[in-house]
Structure formats: structure tokens, C-alpha cells
Amino acid sequence: MWHYLQLSTLPMRCIFIDLPGHGGSQLDDENEKPSIQYFANQVRSFLGQLNIVQYDLVGHSMGGYVALELKKVDPNCRKVVLLNSNFWEDSEEKKRDRVRVADLVFKAKSLFISEAIPGLFYLKKGKEVEIQTLIDEAKNMSADAIAYASLAMRERKDLSHILKKYPSDFFIVSGQHDPLISPEELSSRLPSEQIQLLFLENAGHMGHIEESEKTKELLFHFLQ
């Protein structure tokens, strides 16, 4: 997910983590309900194994929800960048959609992935290779992992009070044409005027791929 940004060229230590059920990380949650807290606990444990005390977080989409959870529970989490992510609880309609996705991936995973991923981009022309790469990577995920992630997002609660408590610690970058998060709703829900918010003009939900150089520049200036 992060190869498109070349973050390893920045003058800071960068750690790229596969969330459970993604890439090389196993999904072994034994709790009754899927949860973003489980993902956050796994990330925190991993950082502890690396003897990392203080850190900043950059999370895209669901990764932003994980970052918010870590900011809530870990005082060692400093700055948080939310890329194409939000901080409120799903609407009832969105919750129903999360369940629909969880059911669908067990019936037609490949078809769902092939149709869903292109729709996340604003300008698809010129990004055919990137889109196909994302599709191929997503197909390597199990239906269990995709369903778990969808239901975990469904269960999360509103965390706008965290942004209100630490407004200078947050930077939100979203696509002007994001099909999942409208700029109008994001702007109107912002709990503090101190929170930095920027929209990428030529991006949908995949701003870090659609406007990679701009995103990288923004991250550098905020995190340095």
C-alpha cells in the first residue's frame, strides 16, 4: 500500500506494518466481535517488540481508524495523519453495507474486489497498472480477513472527542472526489478549527497513489 509514496526516502525511520489478515500477518483474534481495537493492540504490541517508545502514525482508510484508536489509548502516540479516513461512527445505512460486504466476499470475493477497487479512484486513466496491482494483492486476502475488517469498521464508535482534545496532533488529507467520504461532511464534522485539513484536487479515495508526490510532501512537512 505504501510503495507508491517512497516514504523510506524521508529523513525519518519508517516502519510499514501489515495489519492482521493483510500481507504476511495472521488474523488470530479470538474475541466474539471483530474490532478495530484488536488491530490497534497488535500494532502497539509490535512497536513494543521493536522497543519504540514515541511514534507518529499515518493511516489510510481503515488504517486511519486504527491510528485513532492508538491515539486514544497510547500516550506515546504523537502525531496522526488520516489519509482518506474519518473519525465518526458509521451511519445505520453504512453499517448495513458493511454486513453486506462481509456476506458477499464469501460468495464472490474476486468479483467484489475487481469491481470495488477501480471505483476508489477518481481518474482511472493512467493508473491501470496500479489498479490491477491492488486487485491482485487484495485477492490474496482470505474472505475471512476481508469480512473481519468490514465488521470491525462497523463496530467502531465516534472518536471526534480525541481530535478535539489534541487538535494540533492531527492532519487530515482527503480526496476532493472521494466516493466514500464527502468533503462537505468531513469539513462540517471537524471538531476544531485547529485541525489541519487538506483536499487533494485530483484524487478519489486513493490519494496516496493518485497524487503520491503531493501526499509525500505534505507528510514530510507535518511529521518533521
Helices and strands as residue ranges (DSSP letters): G 3-5, G 7-9, H 36-49, E 55-60, H 62-73, E 77-83, H 92-116, G 118-120, H 128-139, H 143-155, H 160-165, G 167-169, E 170-175, H 183-189, E 196-200, H 207-210, H 212-223
